[in-house]
Amino acid sequence: MELLNLHRIVDVTAAEGPGVRCAVWTQGCSVRCPGCFNPQTWTTRGGTPMAWPDLVSHVLGIRGIEGVTLLGGEPFDQAEPLGHFASAVRSEGLSVMTFTGHVLEDLPPSKLLDSTDLLVDGPFLADRPETARPWVGSVNQRFHFLTDRYDESIFTTPNRLELTIGVDGGIEVNGFATTEVLEALLEGDYR
């Protein structure tokens, strides 16, 4: 069994896709977009190895989520074990959203692609920022509704930025915020 190489897991988030989800960042990226939000995920070193059935057990133990979001790194660099994972959680009723720096037309067939409900494709282009649609960083990135689980009504969801302060005082950030959201946070006006 091929192990996953994971960077981070956020068990419960409303900032990484439609509804309340578990977000799983992979470790390792062959795309390496200039200006990437997560360059620390590019190398395959430093990740946490995990068997995909163990990740399934972990995710299915989380209450109140509607799905899982796979981010990177580059999830399709680990398409086989993530495909098994995605298929297993979908069979239990959870949705799967996957981000990739590749374009759909260049992705080879895989169980991961077959088990994805909502695919966001395209490299991040730092000089073409997106301000209207949630969760994406640049205007070239496309949403592909691969099943009927989601449709364009998700575009009404606002971007969110989440801060988590651990018991050790460490701060973790996830989500995406526009300049307007950041300014509102600084002024105390954001809800």
C-alpha positions in Angstrom: 0.0 0.0 0.0 1.4 3.4 -1.0 1.5 5.9 1.8 0.2 9.4 1.5 2.6 12.2 2.3 0.6 14.9 4.1 1.5 18.4 5.1 -1.5 19.3 7.3 -5.0 18.4 8.2 -7.6 20.8 9.4 -10.5 18.7 10.8 -13.2 21.3 10.6 -13.1 24.4 8.3 -15.6 26.6 6.6 -12.9 28.3 4.6 -11.7 25.6 2.2 -14.8 24.8 0.0 -18.6 24.6 0.2 -20.0 24.0 3.6 -18.1 22.7 6.6 -15.3 20.4 5.5 -12.1 18.6 6.5 -9.1 20.1 4.6 -6.1 17.9 3.7 -2.9 19.5 2.4 -0.5 17.1 0.6 3.2 17.4 0.8 5.0 17.6 -2.5 4.3 19.6 -5.6 5.6 19.2 -9.2 3.8 22.3 -10.4 5.4 24.9 -8.2 3.5 28.1 -9.2 5.5 31.3 -8.7 3.9 33.3 -5.9 2.2 30.1 -4.4 0.5 30.5 -1.1 2.0 27.3 0.2 5.6 27.0 -1.1 6.4 25.0 2.1 4.4 22.1 0.5 6.6 21.9 -2.6 9.3 19.5 -1.3 8.4 15.9 -0.6 10.6 16.1 2.5 9.1 17.0 5.8 5.6 15.6 5.3 3.8 13.1 7.6 3.4 9.7 6.1 -0.1 8.1 6.5 -1.8 5.1 5.1 -4.9 6.1 3.1 -7.2 3.8 5.2 -6.0 5.6 8.4 -6.9 8.9 6.8 -10.3 7.5 5.9 -10.8 6.4 9.6 -9.7 9.8 10.8 -12.1 11.8 8.5 -15.1 9.5 9.1 -14.6 10.2 12.8 -15.1 13.9 12.4 -18.7 14.9 13.1 -20.6 17.6 11.2 -18.7 17.8 8.0 -20.2 17.5 4.5 -17.0 16.7 2.7 -13.2 16.8 2.3 -11.1 19.3 0.4 -7.7 18.1 -1.0 -5.1 20.8 -1.5 -1.4 21.0 -1.9 1.1 20.6 -2.6 -0.3 18.9 -5.6 -2.9 16.2 -4.9 -2.5 14.6 -8.3 1.2 13.9 -7.5 -0.4 11.3 -5.1 -3.3 10.3 -7.3 -3.4 6.6 -6.6 -3.6 6.6 -2.7 -5.7 9.8 -2.7 -8.0 8.1 -5.2 -8.6 5.2 -2.8 -9.1 7.7 0.0 -11.6 9.8 -2.0 -13.5 6.8 -3.2 -13.9 5.5 0.4 -15.1 8.8 1.9 -17.5 9.4 -1.0 -19.0 5.9 -0.5 -19.8 7.1 3.1 -21.7 10.1 1.8 -19.0 12.8 2.0 -18.2 15.1 -1.0 -14.7 15.5 -2.4 -13.3 18.8 -3.7 -9.8 18.7 -5.2 -7.5 21.6 -6.2 -4.8 21.1 -8.8 -2.3 23.3 -10.5 -2.7 21.2 -13.7 -5.6 21.8 -16.1 -8.3 19.1 -16.4 -7.4 18.4 -20.1 -3.8 17.4 -19.1 -4.8 15.1 -16.2 -4.6 11.4 -17.0 -7.5 9.2 -16.0 -7.4 8.3 -12.3 -9.5 7.1 -9.4 -8.9 10.5 -7.7 -10.4 12.3 -10.7 -13.3 9.8 -10.8 -13.9 10.3 -7.1 -13.9 14.1 -7.1 -17.2 16.0 -7.1 -15.7 19.5 -7.6 -12.4 20.1 -9.2 -10.6 23.4 -9.3 -7.9 23.4 -11.9 -5.2 25.7 -13.2 -1.9 27.1 -12.0 -1.9 30.1 -9.7 -1.0 33.2 -11.6 0.1 35.9 -9.1 -0.3 38.7 -11.7 -4.0 37.8 -12.3 -5.7 37.8 -8.9 -9.3 36.6 -8.5 -11.6 38.8 -6.4 -15.1 37.6 -7.3 -15.1 33.8 -6.8 -14.4 32.0 -3.5 -11.4 29.8 -2.8 -9.3 30.5 -5.9 -6.4 32.8 -6.1 -6.3 33.7 -9.8 -8.9 34.4 -12.6 -7.6 31.5 -14.8 -8.5 28.8 -12.3 -11.7 26.9 -13.3 -14.4 25.1 -11.4 -15.5 21.8 -12.8 -18.7 20.3 -11.5 -17.9 16.6 -12.1 -21.0 15.3 -10.3 -24.4 16.9 -9.5 -23.4 17.4 -5.9 -22.6 21.2 -6.4 -23.4 23.8 -8.9 -22.7 27.5 -9.5 -24.8 28.5 -6.4 -21.6 27.9 -4.4 -20.1 31.1 -5.9 -22.3 33.1 -3.4 -20.1 31.7 -0.6 -17.8 34.4 0.8 -14.1 33.9 1.2 -13.1 33.3 4.8 -9.8 33.4 6.7 -9.5 31.2 9.8 -6.9 31.6 12.6 -6.4 28.8 15.0 -4.3 29.4 18.2 -3.0 26.1 19.6 -2.5 25.4 23.3 1.2 25.8 22.7 0.6 29.4 21.4 1.3 28.4 17.8 -0.9 30.1 15.2 -2.2 28.4 12.1 -3.9 30.2 9.2 -6.1 28.8 6.4 -8.5 30.1 3.9 -8.3 33.0 1.6 -8.9 36.7 2.2 -9.1 39.6 -0.2 -7.6 43.0 0.6 -11.1 44.2 1.6 -11.6 41.3 4.0 -8.2 41.9 5.6 -8.9 45.6 6.0 -12.3 44.8 7.6 -10.5 42.4 10.0 -8.0 45.0 11.0 -10.9 47.5 11.6 -12.9 44.9 13.6 -15.9 45.0 11.1 -15.8 41.5 9.7 -18.3 38.8 10.7 
